[in-house]
């Protein structure tokens, strides 16, 4: 492990909401090493998603530095795959055409035949078999999430930014997706920043969990999760260490959640 | 999921019965008109039988030519106005600074009742097809421009960002997100432009022309030929229905991805 893939140094982000300045992030420091899986947990509105937007280059920081692979992030960061909370599927494209869109682009230009095969495999993978010709407007929220996930997975970016990707999924499918995501991080040596409000999900998946405070978002605590990449997402939660970590992190989180709902 | 517009229990008419009732209603209306005409002499209302006779007479002479003239004005006018309107709408819609500077000009143009320009256009372009083509082109250009302009500004930024992160070039973002993102709005413009084209061409012909359906109306009126006026109106009505149906088909195809069902009217 040489240098960090993602570095945020004293980063603050202020938004101008109808003339009122709102501080979303307050001097955050965060570094993500290559092939590391970092989960950001915190009450809603704490600026977790803003961190992802900064790393993706969709927003500039108000102050501080955001670096990717050593270089400052300027404009859209094309080395990351970003799955936003709101799905950005194109409503006029069928599910299969949405999932395959990254492979149509000139920078990849995958031949049509190979594209079809990869799209088919990806749809089977996320459980959308049989919905190839449907339009996003005809899918349930969970299915749209899966289509958005498939659209990102298919072009294999080196870093994943995931904003509550499994929030709308049912419990069983969520478990399967957890296992697959873990398998994928091992197989493709991915770096992942994962935003969630589900503490158990964060501990299940991540190497490191950062707990955010309520707005303005600061990092309140960071814990190493010592389960390694070869963990088993289904059975992990029955380990006593899992319970202890959950307890410990919940202690950090619970005060903030209360604050979050008051504002 | 698609909205199922099937009829509910006890509120159902078979397709055949529906059409039968419609036909009876239509025939009853025509019969009532005929009776009224016969009773009053039909000086102002004419009679369906006279109108039918006039239509047959015209059909044997030059009706097809008049229809072709009006259609030609509409088609050529739309072929000029629609693409130009879409193109300029998208360009300005994606260039916020220029659009801001041109805003007063755009608002002024938007408030022009285009058919009122007909006399001016006739003076500029003479008696032939040109003034009507220009009128149709101008009207459809403005309608398409305003709709596309609004649509291009409303394209979801997050969709464009998502494509950009995937590595899409500016051109690809335009082709895959901006342009299709405008289709709903462009279709809205076409929905208005198609009937307006028919209006524009007819009004232009009514002012000053030697052929076309508008000319048939004004000519018949000049000779106090009631049956002729109504006959021309019948033809215009049929054209209007065809144009509207074409717009429906086009909309159904362009916006097939839209989950919300079209208004119940188009189901008839």
HADDOCK unambig.tbl for C-alpha pairs under 7 A between the chains (distance, minus, plus):
assign (segid A and resid 76 and name CA) (segid B and resid 164 and name CA) 6.59 0.50 0.50
assign (segid A and resid 76 and name CA) (segid B and resid 165 and name CA) 5.78 0.50 0.50
assign (segid A and resid 77 and name CA) (segid B and resid 165 and name CA) 6.11 0.50 0.50
assign (segid A and resid 78 and name CA) (segid B and resid 165 and name CA) 4.67 0.50 0.50
assign (segid A and resid 78 and name CA) (segid B and resid 166 and name CA) 6.11 0.50 0.50
assign (segid A and resid 78 and name CA) (segid B and resid 167 and name CA) 5.78 0.50 0.50
assign (segid A and resid 81 and name CA) (segid B and resid 165 and name CA) 6.95 0.50 0.50
assign (segid A and resid 88 and name CA) (segid B and resid 158 and name CA) 6.40 0.50 0.50
assign (segid A and resid 88 and name CA) (segid B and resid 159 and name CA) 5.10 0.50 0.50
assign (segid A and resid 88 and name CA) (segid B and resid 162 and name CA) 6.89 0.50 0.50
assign (segid A and resid 91 and name CA) (segid B and resid 257 and name CA) 6.66 0.50 0.50
assign (segid A and resid 92 and name CA) (segid B and resid 257 and name CA) 5.07 0.50 0.50
assign (segid A and resid 102 and name CA) (segid B and resid 166 and name CA) 5.96 0.50 0.50
assign (segid A and resid 105 and name CA) (segid B and resid 168 and name CA) 6.00 0.50 0.50
assign (segid A and resid 107 and name CA) (segid B and resid 167 and name CA) 6.61 0.50 0.50
assign (segid A and resid 135 and name CA) (segid B and resid 257 and name CA) 5.82 0.50 0.50
assign (segid A and resid 137 and name CA) (segid B and resid 258 and name CA) 6.88 0.50 0.50
assign (segid A and resid 137 and name CA) (segid B and resid 259 and name CA) 5.43 0.50 0.50
assign (segid A and resid 138 and name CA) (segid B and resid 1 and name CA) 4.35 0.50 0.50
assign (segid A and resid 138 and name CA) (segid B and resid 2 and name CA) 6.65 0.50 0.50
assign (segid A and resid 138 and name CA) (segid B and resid 259 and name CA) 6.23 0.50 0.50
assign (segid A and resid 139 and name CA) (segid B and resid 1 and name CA) 6.73 0.50 0.50
